[in-house]
Amino acid sequence: MDTDYDIGRVAKMSGLTSRTLRHYDDIGLLTPARTGPDGRRRYGQPELLRLQHILVLRELGTSLDRIAKVVDSDDTSTTIALLRDHLEGLTAERERYARLAATVARTIDSLEKGKPMSTSQMFDGFDHEQYEPEARGRWGDDAVDRANASWQGLGDEGKKRHMRTDQEIVEALGAAVRVGFAADSAEVQEIVAKHHAWLSEIWKPDAEAYRSLTQMYVDDDRFRAHYDEVAPGAAELLRDAAAEFARARL
């Protein structure tokens, strides 16, 4: 098995140009393992792994300066943690595009077969009104009216960002379950803080309301399925962590 690749082959494998690889060498971002007798840059396995890391960060919109700082880390545990973060981001994007693809597929099918498509199908994943009657019964008309006004005030881009944050939280909770983090761990408390801040964009619950809401995430199969999407037990982890967060910070 080859363990040594010249710049042309690396360019072909990575989708970069040889000029870009030479630029990465010039700025110290990706130095080749050696230069061959023919003067061509040659790369080994460590350089290919570094290039993979660079490409992942570049796909996520990270600047070259920031990429250099990240990939120059000599701490393996730090590198693994950063890669896990990148994986979560990529997974969230995959799920977002999967939902969009499913909606577009339904639209194509509807148009081809001449079948009407309901608005709930057309905007699947973006409907906040299906739980409104329950919310009014649980928290009152004033709270729901204010929440609805806040939601509409976000605008189209704000709503999309809000939904992306929701998916990021689901992914992070799933990862925490898989790793085995406790509800009171710093890692999970950081996720819960993000969840409470996310909720507070629309409706800011006090300690009791937050505990009640996260208990509902466990009791209601619809919400449990949403939070358990990545790993079973995520809804319960959120509930338990929210109780600790509410006790300490609300």
Stockholm file with secondary structure:
# STOCKHOLM 1.0

chainA/1-250         MDTDYDIGRVAKMSGLTSRTLRHYDDIGLLTPARTGPDGRRRYGQPELLRLQHILVLRELGTSLDRIAKVVDSDDTSTTIALLRDHLEGLTAERERYARLAATVARTIDSLEKGKPMSTSQMFDGFDHEQYEPEARGRWGDDAVDRANASWQGLGDEGKKRHMRTDQEIVEALGAAVRVGFAADSAEVQEIVAKHHAWLSEIWKPDAEAYRSLTQMYVDDDRFRAHYDEVAPGAAELLRDAAAEFARARL
#=GR chainA/1-250 SS CCCCEEHHHHHHHHTCCHHHHHHHHHTTSSCCSEECTTSCEEECHHHHHHHHHHHHHHHTTCCHHHHHHHHTCCCHHHHHHHHHHHHHHHHHHHHHHHHHHHHHHHHHHHHHHTCCCCHHHHTTTCCCCTTHHHHHHHHCHHHHHHHHHHHHHTHHHHHHHHHHHHHHHHHHHHHHHHHTCCTTSHHHHHHHHHHHHHHHTTCCCCHHHHHHHHHHHHHSHHHHHHHTSSSTTHHHHHHHHHHHHHHHHC
#=GC SS_cons         CCCCEEHHHHHHHHTCCHHHHHHHHHTTSSCCSEECTTSCEEECHHHHHHHHHHHHHHHTTCCHHHHHHHHTCCCHHHHHHHHHHHHHHHHHHHHHHHHHHHHHHHHHHHHHHTCCCCHHHHTTTCCCCTTHHHHHHHHCHHHHHHHHHHHHHTHHHHHHHHHHHHHHHHHHHHHHHHHTCCTTSHHHHHHHHHHHHHHHTTCCCCHHHHHHHHHHHHHSHHHHHHHTSSSTTHHHHHHHHHHHHHHHHC
//
